[in-house]
């Protein structure tokens, strides 16, 4: 198994020490550096490729969410925080996991294993870009799926479900990762849990989209961009 290059960002020195100690117990986890100042972490990320960030949310000067907004390319994220109310925000950002302080080692290990599985799922995908299809891995099988056959994609926590007219394929990827593999001329994200095949839209009404008889909500976060698409069509 290839290793995971990671960093940790937290304004609490003790929290960083815990992550450093836990990471030292997992040989395949390469902790490149730790940062008490999120601005220094941003500067590091401009020059270094990382697979994973352990990221506190509630920090002075710059929150974890604001740090992510400053990045042009998102690595996998495991949030570390003492506040459970941020869990919904972490789901919105397709976080790999969410760890509540104080973090026990078994829970840390479970989160890291999820990150390993996600990286492996991406690495195992055959290179696509040849024409109008992609390969989707589900367990040990690869499904060749034409872009035009995808009605919509539904986020289901650790998995996403790719809905076609004939089947539903479950794959271990985040919404952000699978969206990166889709042509933007054919697909659009309209909700934290939904990506739609644009040419399958049957009706738009009351901030909902109908595709193959299924009602899909348009969330506030994506409403403006979807309206711009409708106005330009």
Buried (B, 14 or more C-beta within 10 A) or exposed (E): EEEBBBBBBBBBEEBBEBBBEBBEEBEEBBBEBBBBBBEEBBEBBEEEEBBBBBBBBBBEEBBBBEBBEEEEEBBBBBBBBBEEEBBEBBBBBBBBBBBBBEBEEEBBBEBBEBBBBBBBBBEEBEEBEEEEBBBBBBEEEBBEBEBEBBBBBBBEEBBBBBBBEEEEBBBBBBBBBBBEBBEEEBBBBBBBBBBBBBEBBEEBEEEEBBBEEBEBBBBEEBEEEBEEBEEEE
